[in-house]
Amino acid sequence: MTAEQPLVAAVVPVFNRLKTTSDFVASFRDLHYQNKVLVVCDDGSTDGTADFLRCQTDVVTVTGDGTLWWSGGTNAAIKKALELNPDYILTVNDDSLLAPDYLNRLVTEAMRFPCSIMASSLVQLQNPDRHWSLGASYLNYGHVLYVNDCFGARTSHIAALLEPSFCVDTTPGNGVLYPAEVFQIAGLFDETWTPQYHGDTLMVHRAAKVGYGARLCLNAVIMNDMSHHDDVKKFDPLLSKKSALYAPAVYKSVEERDGQEAALDHLLGLAAQAGGGLCPECAKEVKRSGLTGGHAGGFEFDPH
């Protein structure tokens, strides 16, 4: 590691988004930060993404069979990245565009807080004067876990209110710089409980238990493409891995930090938002994830 530029390995899971992936690779390549490497996990793309990546001589590629989801794909890329002995690992999604000075800002702030996970400030690509996420602070009230992530706030207002970096309970997930040893001490992302969403939340909570707090760098900005968030959702909000409300992921990410009672309260609140109680199928799915993941401690509860 040099004093100014520690080695950063960026890990990115991709699947069937050729234009999005190619735009990201170009954005990463144009970063002013020199001591970096990009490791991509292509999880069985069939749209030309695999051919594109094979032609990128400065991109390290690992492949999956289409069943890895976000956590599995990210883990595969992390395992490959660790072989390169990086100082930091950056988890980032391909639906992002990075300013040329982005990584310099993020690493500089991370070096000021050597035992911290350093997250990025996400703004909306379609509305760059509006924030997408600034991490989250938990506000528990009854059966609902409110999350304050400043979604939709004007960037100018936020800059006037907040310090250049500040502590967060959870990170936005996209654009998070981890000291490489975090994954050696706390383990990788949990593919059983959090296959697609909330893997970053669970990881931050587990890292906190071994001495790594989370912060957010306000001036390290990622422009996040919001267009796919408008897609019509036709899946079960609590039972589908495609849902940000996937019950096992929500349960485990809250349980890790605040315990079983808070996690169950939060599930009940989400079920109410979804239009009903916690159905037996949902309860079974949460229990199945726990048992499959080797968490024999598990839990028993009456979903009604």
Backbone torsions as a table, in degrees:
resi	resn	phi	psi	omega
1	MET	NA	131.9	173.2
2	THR	-86.8	160.7	-177.5
3	ALA	-61.9	-39.1	-175.6
4	GLU	-90.7	-33.9	-172.7
5	GLN	-132.7	88.0	171.0
6	PRO	-65.1	156.2	-179.3
7	LEU	-74.4	125.9	178.9
8	VAL	-113.9	124.8	173.7
9	ALA	-106.6	116.3	176.9
10	ALA	-89.8	130.9	-179.0
11	VAL	-115.9	131.5	-172.2
12	VAL	-138.2	121.2	171.2
13	PRO	-87.1	135.9	180.0
14	VAL	-134.8	154.3	177.0
15	PHE	-161.4	112.1	171.2
16	ASN	52.9	45.3	172.9
17	ARG	-137.5	66.1	-172.2
18	LEU	-54.8	-51.3	-177.7
19	LYS	-63.4	-44.3	179.7
20	THR	-61.7	-46.2	-179.2
21	THR	-64.4	-44.1	-178.8
22	SER	-65.6	-36.8	177.0
23	ASP	-65.3	-39.1	179.1
24	PHE	-65.7	-45.5	-179.7
25	VAL	-57.1	-42.8	178.5
26	ALA	-63.7	-40.4	179.1
27	SER	-64.6	-42.9	178.5
28	PHE	-65.1	-40.3	-178.7
29	ARG	-63.9	-31.2	-176.9
30	ASP	-84.7	0.1	177.7
31	LEU	-61.4	141.1	179.0
32	HIS	-69.3	-26.2	-179.9
33	TYR	-64.4	128.2	-172.3
34	GLN	-94.0	-38.3	-171.7
35	ASN	-86.1	73.3	-173.8
36	LYS	-143.0	157.3	174.8
37	VAL	-144.0	144.4	-179.5
38	LEU	-108.7	123.8	177.7
39	VAL	-117.2	119.0	-176.1
40	VAL	-113.8	134.9	169.9
41	CYS	-104.6	110.8	175.8
42	ASP	-92.4	111.3	-173.6
43	ASP	-90.1	60.7	173.5
44	GLY	78.3	34.7	180.0
45	SER	-61.7	147.1	-179.5
46	THR	-123.9	11.9	-173.7
47	ASP	-107.2	13.9	-177.9
48	GLY	101.9	-6.3	179.7
49	THR	-60.7	-42.3	-178.9
50	ALA	-61.8	-43.3	178.9
51	ASP	-63.6	-41.7	178.8
52	PHE	-59.9	-47.0	-177.0
53	LEU	-65.6	-34.4	178.6
54	ARG	-62.3	-24.1	-178.4
55	CYS	-89.8	-5.1	-177.8
56	GLN	-94.2	96.9	-172.8
57	THR	-69.1	-17.0	-179.9
58	ASP	-100.3	12.5	178.8
59	VAL	-117.5	127.6	174.3
60	VAL	-87.1	128.1	-175.0
61	THR	-122.8	133.8	168.0
62	VAL	-119.5	159.7	-173.6
63	THR	-126.6	155.0	175.0
64	GLY	-126.9	-178.9	-176.4
65	ASP	-106.1	13.9	179.1
66	GLY	93.5	5.2	-177.4
67	THR	-118.6	13.2	-171.7
68	LEU	-84.1	-27.5	-173.7
69	TRP	57.7	-168.9	-173.7
70	TRP	-68.7	-50.0	-175.5
71	SER	-64.9	-42.6	179.7
72	GLY	-65.1	-42.9	178.8
73	GLY	-66.5	-41.5	177.9
74	THR	-64.7	-41.9	178.1
75	ASN	-61.4	-42.0	179.4
76	ALA	-60.6	-40.8	179.0
77	ALA	-69.7	-37.4	178.6
78	ILE	-63.1	-44.3	-179.8
79	LYS	-58.2	-41.9	178.1
80	LYS	-68.0	-41.6	-178.1
81	ALA	-63.5	-38.1	-178.5
82	LEU	-63.7	-24.3	175.9
83	GLU	-65.1	-20.4	-178.0
84	LEU	-90.7	0.8	179.0
85	ASN	55.3	53.0	178.8
86	PRO	-75.2	160.1	172.8
87	ASP	-83.6	-36.0	179.0
88	TYR	-132.4	152.0	170.9
89	ILE	-120.6	127.4	179.9
90	LEU	-104.7	115.4	173.7
91	THR	-89.8	126.6	-175.7
92	VAL	-151.7	149.7	-179.3
93	ASN	-99.3	155.2	-174.3
94	ASP	-78.6	-8.5	177.1
95	ASP	-88.0	43.2	-174.9
96	SER	-133.1	146.1	170.5
97	LEU	-120.1	137.5	-172.1
98	LEU	-114.3	133.3	173.8
99	ALA	-67.7	149.6	-176.9
100	PRO	-54.5	-32.5	-178.1
101	ASP	-95.6	8.0	-174.8
102	TYR	-55.0	-54.0	-173.8
103	LEU	-70.6	-33.7	175.4
104	ASN	-58.8	-44.1	-178.7
105	ARG	-65.6	-43.9	-175.8
106	LEU	-66.6	-45.7	-178.7
107	VAL	-67.9	-40.2	178.3
108	THR	-57.6	-43.8	179.8
109	GLU	-70.5	-37.9	178.3
110	ALA	-62.2	-37.0	-179.9
111	MET	-69.7	-22.1	175.5
112	ARG	-73.3	-23.5	-177.6
113	PHE	-129.5	78.8	-167.8
114	PRO	-64.2	-19.3	178.6
115	CYS	-109.0	35.9	-178.1
116	SER	-124.4	149.8	166.4
117	ILE	-89.2	127.9	-173.5
118	MET	-113.4	116.9	-177.3
119	ALA	-96.7	164.5	-179.4
120	SER	-101.5	161.7	174.4
121	SER	-91.4	122.6	-178.4
122	LEU	-100.2	127.9	171.9
123	VAL	-115.9	162.6	-177.6
124	GLN	-83.2	123.3	179.9
125	LEU	-57.2	-40.5	-178.2
126	GLN	-74.9	-22.5	178.3
127	ASN	-137.9	76.3	-170.7
128	PRO	-65.6	-9.6	175.0
129	ASP	-88.9	5.7	179.9
130	ARG	-121.1	137.6	177.7
131	HIS	-76.3	151.6	172.4
132	TRP	-102.6	-46.4	176.6
133	SER	-160.8	145.4	173.1
134	LEU	-125.2	38.6	-173.6
135	GLY	75.3	-165.2	-175.2
136	ALA	-146.4	147.9	168.7
137	SER	-119.1	133.5	-176.0
138	TYR	-83.4	136.1	174.5
139	LEU	-130.7	98.0	-177.2
140	ASN	-81.9	134.5	175.5
141	TYR	-151.0	108.4	179.7
142	GLY	61.1	-128.7	-177.9
143	HIS	-91.9	9.6	-176.0
144	VAL	-120.4	134.6	175.5
145	LEU	-104.5	95.7	179.7
146	TYR	-73.0	141.7	-179.6
147	VAL	-122.8	123.0	-179.8
148	ASN	-98.5	100.7	179.7
149	ASP	-121.2	11.6	174.9
150	CYS	63.6	27.0	-179.7
151	PHE	-59.7	130.2	176.8
152	GLY	84.7	-7.4	-179.7
153	ALA	-69.3	147.4	177.7
154	ARG	-70.2	136.8	-178.2
155	THR	-62.1	-35.2	-179.9
156	SER	-65.6	-37.4	179.2
157	HIS	-68.2	-43.6	-178.4
158	ILE	-62.8	-42.8	-178.0
159	ALA	-61.9	-30.3	-179.6
160	ALA	-78.8	-19.3	-173.4
161	LEU	-100.6	-30.8	-168.2
162	LEU	-110.7	156.4	175.8
163	GLU	-72.8	162.6	179.3
164	PRO	-56.4	-33.8	170.3
165	SER	-143.8	151.6	-174.9
166	PHE	-154.9	159.3	-178.5
167	CYS	-74.4	144.6	175.9
168	VAL	-132.8	153.7	175.9
169	ASP	-77.1	-37.5	174.8
170	THR	-139.7	159.5	-179.5
171	THR	-97.5	164.6	174.6
172	PRO	-64.6	-17.6	179.1
173	GLY	93.6	-37.1	-178.6
174	ASN	-99.9	117.6	-179.2
175	GLY	84.5	55.8	-178.5
176	VAL	-117.3	125.2	-176.6
177	LEU	-99.6	113.8	-179.6
178	TYR	-105.9	133.3	164.6
179	PRO	-55.8	134.2	-172.2
180	ALA	-57.1	-31.0	-176.5
181	GLU	-69.2	-16.0	177.5
182	VAL	-56.7	-43.0	-177.1
183	PHE	-73.3	-23.9	176.5
184	GLN	-79.6	-27.7	-177.9
185	ILE	-93.7	-46.6	-174.4
186	ALA	-95.1	-9.0	-178.6
187	GLY	90.6	-179.4	-178.5
188	LEU	-91.0	-177.7	177.9
189	PHE	-66.3	145.4	-174.6
190	ASP	-83.1	104.2	-176.0
191	GLU	-75.4	-19.9	-178.2
192	THR	-82.5	-54.4	-178.5
193	TRP	-76.0	-38.7	-171.6
194	THR	-127.1	68.6	-176.3
195	PRO	-65.8	-34.3	-174.6
196	GLN	-124.4	-50.2	-178.0
197	TYR	-114.1	153.5	174.6
198	HIS	71.2	7.6	174.5
199	GLY	-61.6	-38.6	178.9
200	ASP	-67.0	-37.6	178.8
201	THR	-62.7	-47.9	-179.8
202	LEU	-63.1	-40.5	179.3
203	MET	-62.9	-43.1	179.7
204	VAL	-62.0	-41.0	179.1
205	HIS	-65.1	-41.1	179.5
206	ARG	-69.2	-37.7	178.5
207	ALA	-66.2	-35.2	179.1
208	ALA	-61.0	-33.0	-178.7
209	LYS	-70.3	-18.0	178.2
210	VAL	-112.0	19.4	169.0
211	GLY	99.5	11.1	-179.5
212	TYR	-113.8	106.5	176.8
213	GLY	-81.1	171.0	-179.1
214	ALA	-115.5	137.4	176.1
215	ARG	-131.6	165.7	175.5
216	LEU	-127.9	133.5	178.6
217	CYS	-96.3	109.5	-173.1
218	LEU	-64.6	-30.5	-174.6
219	ASN	-92.6	-0.7	173.7
220	ALA	-96.4	97.3	-166.1
221	VAL	-105.5	132.1	171.5
222	ILE	-111.9	132.2	173.8
223	MET	-92.1	111.7	-173.4
224	ASN	-99.7	125.1	179.7
225	ASP	-69.1	118.6	-176.5
226	MET	-95.7	-2.7	-169.7
227	SER	-61.2	-39.4	-176.9
228	HIS	-73.9	-11.7	177.6
229	HIS	-73.0	-12.8	179.1
230	ASP	-89.6	-0.5	179.5
231	ASP	-60.1	144.7	177.7
232	VAL	-68.5	125.5	-179.1
233	LYS	-91.5	121.9	-178.1
234	LYS	-120.2	24.5	-178.0
235	PHE	-117.3	162.9	179.4
236	ASP	-66.3	124.5	-174.5
237	PRO	-65.0	-25.4	-176.9
238	LEU	-105.2	-19.1	-173.6
239	LEU	-109.3	-16.4	-177.5
240	SER	-89.8	134.9	175.8
241	LYS	-64.0	-17.6	179.1
242	LYS	-77.3	-10.2	-175.0
243	SER	-94.5	138.8	174.9
244	ALA	-68.9	-9.8	178.1
245	LEU	-104.4	15.1	-179.2
246	TYR	-49.1	120.6	-167.2
247	ALA	-57.6	-48.0	179.6
248	PRO	-60.0	-39.2	-178.9
249	ALA	-67.0	-43.6	179.3
250	VAL	-63.3	-47.6	-178.7
251	TYR	-57.4	-52.8	-172.1
252	LYS	-68.4	-37.6	-178.4
253	SER	-66.4	-34.8	177.1
254	VAL	-78.6	-41.7	-178.2
255	GLU	-60.7	-36.6	-178.3
256	GLU	-61.0	-35.0	-175.7
257	ARG	-96.1	-43.7	-168.7
258	ASP	-116.1	-0.7	176.5
259	GLY	95.1	171.0	-172.9
260	GLN	-65.2	-42.3	-176.2
261	GLU	-61.9	-44.6	178.3
262	ALA	-64.8	-38.4	-179.9
263	ALA	-64.6	-42.7	178.6
264	LEU	-67.7	-38.9	175.5
265	ASP	-58.0	-42.8	-177.9
266	HIS	-67.0	-39.6	176.9
267	LEU	-61.5	-41.0	178.8
268	LEU	-64.0	-38.9	177.2
269	GLY	-64.2	-42.5	178.3
270	LEU	-65.3	-39.9	178.4
271	ALA	-61.7	-39.6	177.9
272	ALA	-64.6	-41.1	177.1
273	GLN	-62.7	-33.2	-179.2
274	ALA	-78.8	-3.7	173.7
275	GLY	104.9	17.2	179.7
276	GLY	-177.3	-168.7	177.9
277	GLY	-84.9	179.5	178.1
278	LEU	-79.4	103.0	-172.8
279	CYS	-68.8	157.9	178.9
280	PRO	-56.1	-36.0	-179.8
281	GLU	-63.6	-37.8	179.1
282	CYS	-66.4	-44.1	178.6
283	ALA	-60.6	-42.0	179.3
284	LYS	-63.0	-39.0	-178.4
285	GLU	-65.7	-41.3	177.9
286	VAL	-63.5	-45.2	179.7
287	LYS	-64.0	-39.8	179.7
288	ARG	-60.5	-44.2	178.5
289	SER	-60.1	-40.9	-179.2
290	GLY	-64.4	-44.6	-178.0
291	LEU	-70.5	-42.7	-179.5
292	THR	-62.6	-35.1	-177.8
293	GLY	-79.0	2.3	178.7
294	GLY	83.0	12.0	179.8
295	HIS	-91.0	71.2	-172.8
296	ALA	-62.8	-19.9	176.5
297	GLY	-58.1	-41.0	172.3
298	GLY	44.4	-151.0	177.1
299	PHE	-165.4	158.2	174.7
300	GLU	-127.6	134.8	177.4
301	PHE	-156.9	158.2	176.4
302	ASP	-90.1	110.6	-174.1
303	PRO	-66.4	-10.4	178.5
304	HIS	-114.4	NA	NA
